[in-house]
Amino acid sequence: MDEQTTAPTSDQDRPAPGEPQVTSELHKDTALVTVVGELTEAARRPLVRTLTDLLLSVPNLHRVELRLSEVTFMNSAGMAVLVQLQKLGQPRAVDIVLVEPPEPVSRPLQLAGLWHRFPVVEVGSS
């Protein structure tokens, strides 16, 4: 059965100022995590929390697709968050896949030499 977590429903669940909005959906062994806003240090808490919750609650999780098309900015702290997510998934062989990374995400990853570290797919290719 597919599960879906949508946008926050209470003030307590809303992103803190500066945090991106992070939502997730579960389809069998693949989680679709959508990030809207800036990918900076402020993204660490909601993204790590989301991935940790998925790892703890979905024993057969195989793939996490980070849908990044609505990310407007990413800095070095945002790159570190992506690497941290990848490292969190490694012990269980969970692939962290970047879906539709826009130029504000792809360009810094390319310049830092991290681009080839992540599988990348465009919509319709996943």
N, C-alpha and C positions, 0 to 999 in steps of 0.2 A: 504494500500500500504506500502510495506517495504521500509525503508530508510536506507542508509548506509553512514557513514562518514569514509573515508579512511585516510591513512597517510597524514600528512601535505603536502600542495602543494606549499607553498611559504616560503621564509626564515623567514618571520615574524611569521608563524605558526609552525615552527620547534621547538622541545623541547629545552629549555635552557640547558646549560651544567649541567650535573648531573640529569636532569629530565628524567624520563622514557618516552618512547613513549606510548601514550594513544590514542586508536582509539575506535570508537563505531559503532555499527550497531543496527538498530531498526527493530524488527519483531513483529508486532502487539503491544501487551502490554508488551513486554519483550525487554530490551536493553542488548546487548552483548558488554561489555567493555573489551578490551584487553589491558593488561599492559605488556610492554617489558622493562626490565632493572631492576633497583634497586627501592625497595619500602622503601623510606626514607622521610625525611621532604620535599625534593625536589619534591616528588610525590603529595604533598597536593594540590598545585595550579592546575595542570592539571586534577586531579581526581575530586576535588570539583567543578571546572568549568564545567567539563563534566556532572557530576550528576545534578548540578544546571540547566544547559541548558536543560537536559532531563526532569527534573521536571517541568520546565516552559513551554516547548514546547509540551509535551506529557501528556495531562490531564488524560488519561486512563492508564498511566504507572503502572504496577503491580509488576514487577520483574526486577532487574538488576543483570545480571550474570557477575561477575568479573572473566575474564579468566586470570589466573595467572601462567600458565605453563611455561612462559618465564621470570618469575621474578627470578633474580639471587641472591638477597640479600634483607633482610628486618630487620630493627632495631626497637627499641621501638617507634620511630617517625612514622614509617610505620604502626605499629599496631594502633597507635593513629589515623592515617588517615583512616584506615578501620573502626574503631569505629565511627569516625566522619561521614563517609558516611552512616553508619547504622542509626545514629541519624538523619541525614538529610532526610532519607526516611521514618522514623517512623510516622510523622504526616499524611502522605498519605498512610500508610500501604504498602509501597514499600519494598519488600524483597530484601536484599543484599545477594547474594549467591556467595560463593567462588567456582570456577570451576577449577579443577585440580591444587590445590595448591601444589607446590613442597615443599620439605623438608625445604628450606630456609624460607618458609612462615609458613608451618604447625608447625614446631618445636618451633619457638618462641611463637606462639599463644598457643600451648599446655603448654609450661613452664610458661607462664603468666596467665594461667587459662582462656583464652579468646576463646579457640578452640570451645567450645560448644555454644558460643554466635552466631555463624554463621552457616547457612545451608551450607553443602559441597556436591558437586557432582563431579563425575568423568565423562570424556567424554563418551558419549553413555548412560549415566544415567539421563541426564537432560530432 
